[in-house]
Amino acid sequence: MSAEELENFETDLELQLYREYRDVAGLFQFVVETDRRFYLANSVRIDPVETRTGLYFDVELKDAWVWDVYRSARFVKHVRVMSFKDVNVEELAHADPFSVPGAAGPAAGDPTAS
């Protein structure tokens, strides 16, 4: 396999992974990024732990999806991560499932609005 074929193969794997991420992101509440991995999860707990030599973060995720191109099973029930570096957690903003795209809400001062 040539270097170009290998690069194309890896690019295809990344594209497939991105498409899977896009398809499953709506199922999760949080995005969690550590120095080694990227996760989607529905439950996140982070405990800072001080030791004599420094600080690390004990991160527990439940009902998670792991961004890892080489992992065959990306859905994980329980994940535990220890990180000596930053851990970023963002809550995903999902659109209201009952809203109609492009529809405007009631006008301000509309007497029929409740």
Residue pairs with C-beta under 8 A, 6 or more apart in sequence:
1 9
10 69
13 69
14 69
17 67
17 69
20 74
21 40
21 65
21 67
24 40
24 65
25 40
25 92
26 94
27 40
27 42
27 65
28 40
28 41
28 42
28 63
28 64
28 65
28 92
29 41
29 42
29 43
29 91
29 92
30 40
30 41
30 42
30 43
30 44
30 89
30 90
30 91
30 92
31 38
31 39
31 40
31 88
31 89
31 90
31 92
32 38
32 39
32 40
32 41
32 44
32 59
32 61
32 64
32 87
32 88
32 89
33 39
33 87
33 88
33 89
34 59
34 81
34 83
34 85
34 86
34 87
35 83
35 85
35 86
36 81
36 83
37 66
37 67
37 68
37 81
38 66
38 67
39 61
39 64
39 65
39 66
39 67
39 79
40 64
40 65
40 67
40 92
41 61
41 62
41 63
41 64
41 65
41 79
42 62
42 63
42 64
43 60
43 61
43 62
43 63
44 59
44 60
44 61
44 89
45 59
45 60
45 61
46 57
46 58
46 59
46 60
46 87
46 89
47 57
47 58
47 60
48 55
48 56
48 57
48 58
49 55
49 56
49 57
49 58
54 84
55 84
56 82
56 83
56 84
57 81
57 82
57 83
57 84
57 87
58 80
58 81
58 82
59 79
59 80
59 81
59 82
59 83
59 87
60 78
60 79
60 80
60 81
61 76
61 78
61 79
61 80
61 81
62 77
62 78
62 79
63 77
64 75
64 76
64 77
64 78
64 79
65 74
65 75
65 76
66 74
66 76
66 79
67 74
68 74
81 87
106 112
106 113
107 113
